[in-house]
């Protein structure tokens, strides 16, 4: 992650977490992309969140693909409720 992105990271994390919709996020190991997991009722709500994300507005996120997901199980030690 370039240094200019790192400076905005703290603000972004606070903003996204304050929305109550983001559970998990992070870059891929090679910085070629990343994964954001939003909890929303509709794909349109997820689209609105990504469009308002500070990284989208700042030009960090240029493209994205939104897919619905049906979680079946999770390790409660890693993902506490």
Secondary structure, DSSP 4 states (H G I P E B T S, - for coil): --HHHHHHHHHHHHHHHHTT-EEEEEE-TTSS-EEEEE--SSHHHHHHHHHHSHHHHTTS---------------TTTS--
